[in-house]
Structure formats: C-alpha cells, structure tokens
Amino acid sequence: MPARFYETDVKSGLKDKRKLSAFLDALVAKHLKKVKKVALNYIFCTDEYLLEMNQQFLKHNTLTDIITFDLSDSAAELTGEIYVSVDRVKENAGKFAVSYNDELHRVIFHGALHLCGFKDKKEEDIKKMRANENKCLAEYKKALL
C-alpha cells in the first residue's frame, strides 16, 4: 500500500506524492527485507498540534518537527504514522539555509528511516541518520529528473 499524505489545518505544499510514495516503498524494502506490506501515513500539522501530541504520548514539553509511531503488528508488515509540523519545517529551513521543499523531504525521509530502525539519540547515531537523510534527498531529487 502506498504512503498516504494528510493535512490537518495546514498546507504542506507537497508535490509528486505518487513518486514520493514509490520512493518510500523502495526505501523501506532496501532496509527491511522481510517486510511484505508497507502502510505509512504522513500527517502534516501545526506546531501546536504536534506539541500536544509530544506532551500526551511522549511526555515531552518541547516543539519538534516530527514524531513517528510504529504501529506494526508483525515483522512482515510496516505500519507507521508520521506527524510533521509544517511550522517547524519552515523555521528549520530558514535556520539551516535550505529550501522549504528540501527540509520537508528530509523530515519525511527521517520518519521512514526511524521506522526502518535508525536512531538519533547518540552522536554516532545522529551522524548515520543525517548521512542517510542526505543520501535519500539526493537520490529522490535525481529520481525526479
């Protein structure tokens, strides 16, 4: 099943959703060979919405750009909900001097990579995550040409 993209009180501006969905399926297949069924739901929302989720589910009282939930029932399937704050993406794009579109896709790939088992708490893990995000972004841009 392809990735699905939803918007809650925001406009993400996401384009080429079918191509992105196919890229995400290939990304999961590359990292999780045993997974036969993939269902990813991306929900684009506001800072306020995501802060409330962060407080309720993770007991964190901080703004974040993404929260990822693995809802899989078995090793043969990957079911995930990925919540993305469009407000954070916009602010971080300015902060890191990158385009909004690039930052949006980086965060989208970040969520999928989390579901594939990549972590980002330790310095070494953060480096691996960033390298994989950058690789995904470059490969996806090339695929759009």
Residue pairs with C-beta under 8 A, 6 or more apart in sequence:
1 37
1 38
1 39
2 18
2 21
2 22
2 25
3 17
3 20
3 21
3 24
3 25
3 38
3 40
3 41
3 42
4 21
4 39
4 40
4 41
4 42
5 12
5 14
5 17
5 20
5 42
5 44
6 41
6 42
6 43
6 44
7 43
7 44
7 45
8 43
8 44
8 45
8 46
8 49
9 45
9 46
9 49
10 44
10 45
10 46
10 86
10 87
11 86
12 44
12 84
12 86
12 104
13 100
13 101
13 104
14 20
14 44
14 104
15 101
16 144
19 143
19 144
20 105
20 108
20 140
23 136
23 139
23 140
23 143
24 38
24 40
24 108
24 112
25 38
27 109
27 112
27 113
27 116
27 136
28 35
28 38
28 40
28 78
28 112
28 115
28 116
29 35
29 38
31 113
31 116
31 117
32 78
32 116
32 117
34 75
34 76
35 75
35 76
35 77
35 78
36 76
36 77
37 76
37 77
37 78
38 77
38 78
38 79
39 77
39 78
39 79
39 80
40 78
40 79
40 80
40 82
40 111
40 112
40 115
41 80
41 81
41 82
42 82
42 83
42 84
42 108
42 111
43 81
43 82
43 83
43 84
44 84
44 86
45 83
45 84
45 85
45 86
46 85
46 86
46 87
47 63
47 85
47 87
47 88
49 83
49 85
50 63
50 64
50 65
50 67
50 83
50 84
50 85
50 88
51 61
51 62
51 63
51 64
53 67
53 83
54 60
54 61
54 62
54 63
54 64
54 67
55 61
57 67
57 69
58 67
63 85
63 88
64 85
64 88
65 84
65 85
65 88
65 89
65 92
65 107
66 82
66 83
66 84
66 85
66 88
66 107
66 110
66 111
67 82
67 83
68 80
68 81
68 82
68 83
68 111
68 114
68 115
69 80
69 81
69 82
69 83
70 78
70 79
70 80
70 114
70 115
71 79
71 80
71 81
72 78
72 79
72 80
73 79
78 115
80 111
80 112
80 115
82 108
82 111
82 112
82 115
84 104
84 107
84 108
84 111
86 104
89 100
89 103
89 104
89 107
90 100
90 103
92 103
93 99
93 100
93 102
93 103
93 104
96 103
98 106
102 137
105 136
105 137
105 140
106 133
106 134
106 136
106 137
109 132
109 133
109 136
109 137
109 140
110 120
110 129
110 133
112 136
113 129
113 132
113 133
113 136
114 120
118 125
118 128
118 129
118 132
119 125
119 129
120 126
120 129
